[in-house]
Amino acid sequence: MDRRAALTAKTVAMTTEPVEKLVFRLALPSIATMVISALYNMADTYFVGRLGTPATAAVGVSFSLMAMIQAVGFLCGQGAGNLVSRRLGSGMFEDAARIATTGFFASFFVGCLICAAGHVDLDFMARILGSTPTILPHAKDYLFYVLLGTPFIASSFTLNNLLRYQGSAFYGMIGMLTGAVVNIALDPVFIFTLDMGVAGAALATMLSQILSLGLLLAGTFRSGNIPIRLRNLNSPSRMFYRFRRRISSRHVPTQAGRRVNRNNPSFNIGGENETKMANERLDAVADEPT
């Protein structure tokens, strides 16, 4: 079965199966993935806690950065995933592939920006997160590797959401679970065996997230999923043009016309029929596939 046929069969199944069955099948892996996400921080805290209070506090102040990185991943993953699911339901598989690829690389690019901004002044980054002079050295050691892994961490969360919106929450769970298990296994090796301390915990997290990303990328090439390919990436100028066209065609003229008519009912250019037809044409343009 070729990829298009597999996508069609999966779309048919997703749109015809009972909702209760779909919710149950997709909810359990999604809940498990959220629990697994918390295991990364818990594992680091457990092993780093044996190094002393300053080291534990350093990991604690870094959690806010991890939350920001995860937020970027969820932002791109859920935003793109929502459009992907709608395109798949409409049978527009090429558009869905472009949207998924654009969302994935957008999170990777934002992660690169966060990485670069943090390494410009790591001392400032640690202080703004709440580090005191006592825990500052430990926080900088931990943040160094976390920032290096930011593009991979953010894009792995994006890819997990994209798979979930395609009805493949199980693949997302496997990728995240494998990374969490590897993180727990590597933490004591890097922290105690290699005597890397707090930096070892961060390095273990970074490597496990890279592994998760690799598994999630492999999951996109499974039958019935949308593969992430560079050739499907929309150019920035094209994305900006379509975004501007949607905003200007739907919200600006239509809402402005409605406001004029609401404020002055006697002022209705062209009559009600012409205004209604114009609004319908604008809506049709705005709803064209991206």
N, C-alpha and C positions, 0 to 999 in steps of 0.2 A: 504494500500500500504506500503510495507516494505521500509526501508531506501535506499537500493540499487536500487530498482525500481524507487523511487522518484528521486534519483540522476540521473538515466538514463534518465527519462522523462525530467528533468530540463536541462540536457546536450543537449538533442535533440532539445529542444526549443531554447536554447542559440545558437546553431549552425545552425539552420534553419530559424529563424526569420529574417526579413529584418534588415540590419545594422542600418538604420535610426531610426527604432522603438526602437531597443535596446539602441542606444546612448541616445535617448530622455528619455527612462525609467530609465537608470542608471545615467545619467548626473545630473538630477534635485536633487535627494537625495544626490549625492556626493557634489554638490555645496552647498546645505543646510548644510551639515555636516561641510564643511570648514568655513561657516559663524558662525555656532554654536560654533566651536572651539575658535573663537575669542571672543565669548560672555563671556567665563570664565574670561579672563583678563579684559574685559571691565566692567563686574559686580563688580569685586574686586576693580578696580580703582574708580568706581563711589561711592561706599559706603565708601571706605577707604579715599577718598578725603575729606570727612567731618571730618576726624580726624586731618587734618592739612597737611602742606607741607612735613615735614619729613616722615610721614607715607606714603604719596603718592609716594615720591621718593623711599622709601624702596621697595614698590611693583614694581616700574619701573625697578629698577636694578635687580630684581628677574626674570624679563621676559626672560632674556637671558638663564637662567637655564631652564625655562619652554620650551623655543624653543629647547634646547638640548634634553630634555626629549621627546618632540614630534618628533624630528628627529630620535631618537632611535626607536620609535614606527613605524614611516613611513619606516625606513630602513628595519626592520624585516617584517613589514606587506606587503610592496610592493615587496620585494625580494622573500619572501615565496609565496605571492599571485600570482606572475607571474608564478611560477612553478606549483602551485596548479591548476590554470586555464588551463595550458597546459596538466596536467595529467588528469583533468576531461574531457577535449576534446578528449583525447585518450582512455577514459574509464578505466583508471588506478586509481580506487577510493581508494584502500588501500594505494598506494603511496601518493596520494593527502592528505589523512588523516595524514600520518606520517609527511609530509612536513609542513602542517598547524600547527600541534601540536608542532613540533620542532621550528617553527618560533615564536609561541606564548610564549613558555617557554624561548626561547632565549631572547626575549625582557624583560620578567619578571626577568630573571637572571641578565641582564645588569642593569636593574633598581635597583635591590638589591645592585649591586656593587656601583652605583652612590650614593645610600642612605647611604651605609656604609662609603664611602669615604668622603661624605659631613659632616657626623656627627662626624668623627674623629677630625676635627678642623672646627667647624662651623664659628668661627671668621675669619679664613683664607678664607673660602669659600665666606663669605659675602664681604670681602675686595677685593678679586680677581674679583668679579662681578662688582666692582665699588663703593662700599659703602664708604661714608665719615664718620668721627667720629660722626657727628650729626645724621645720619640716621642708623648707625650700629646697635643699639639695636632693632630698628623696623625691619630691614632687617633680623636679626637673628631670631626674633620671627616668621616672615613669612616663612623663609627658613626651619625652624625646621619641620613644618607640611608638607610643599611641598616635602621635601626630604623623609619624612615618606611615602608619597603617591606615590613616584616615580615609584615603580614596578607596581602599579595599573594604573597609568596614561599612562605609556609607553605601557603596554600590552593592554589597552583599545584601543589605537590608532592602534596597530597592529591588533587586532581583528576586528576593523572597516574596515580596508583595506582588510583583509581576506574575510570578508563577501561580500565586494564590488566585489572582483575578482571572487566570486562564483555566482555573479548575484543577490545578496541579499542586495543591497545598501539601500533598504528601512528599513530593520532591523537595519542596522548600524546607519541610521539617527534617528530612534526612540530611540535607546540607548543613543546616544549623546545628543539628544534634551531633554530627560528626565533628564539627569544629569545637563544640563545647567539650566533648570527650577528650579530644586531642589537647585542648587547653588545660584541662585538669591533669592530664598525664605529663605535660611539659612543664607545668609550674614548679613542682619540686625539683625537677632536673636542672632547670635554669637558675632557680633561686638558691638551692642548697648545694647540689652537686657541682655546678659550675661556679658557684659563689658569686652570682651576679646581683643578688639582692632584689631590690624593688625593680630595677631595670629588667631583670629576668622575667618577672611576672608580666610586664608590658610586652616584652619580646614574645613570650608564649602566646599572649592574646593576639598580637599582630600576625604571627605565623598561622595560628588556628583560623583566624578570619580569612586569610589568603586561601587556605585550604577550603574553607566553606564556599568562598567565591568561586573557586575552580569547580567544585561539585555542582553548585547552582548553575554555572554556565554550561556544564555538561548536561544538566537536566533540561535546559532549553532546547537542546538538540534531540531530545527524545521525541518519538512520534507523537504528534498531537499538540506540541508546544511550538511557540514562536522562537526561532533561534536568534541570538544576538549577533548580528553581522555588521561590520563597519560600513559596508556599502548601503545599508538601510538608513544610515544616519542622515537626517535633514541638515542642510546648511543653515547657519545662524541667520543669514539674510532672508532665506525663504521662510523660516519659522517666524521671524519678526513681521514679515509682510503679511502672513496669514493671520497672525494674532491681531495686528492692526486692522486688517480688513474685517475680522469678526467683530471687534469692538466698535469700529466706526459704523459698520453696516447695520448692526443690531441695536446697540445701546444709544449712540449719539443721536442719529436722526429720528429714530422711532420714539425714544423717550422725550426728546425735545418737542416733537410734534404733539405727543400726548399731553405734555405740560402746557403748551400753548392752547390746545383745544379745551383743556380742563379749566385753565384760568380765564379764557375768553371763548365761551361756546359759540358766539356769533362769528368768530374768526376761524373759518375752516376752508383752507385753500383747496379749490377743486371739488369741493363737496365731499360728503361722507364716503361715497362709493370709491372715488379716486384715492382718497386717503387710505381706505382699507386695502385696496389693490396694491398700493405702493408699499404698505407695511408687509403684505404677504410676499411681495417680491424680495424685499430686504431680508425677511426671515428665510426665504429659500436660498438666497446667496450665502447667508451666514451659516446655514446648515449643510453647505456643500462639504464633502469629505475632505479631510486634510491629508 
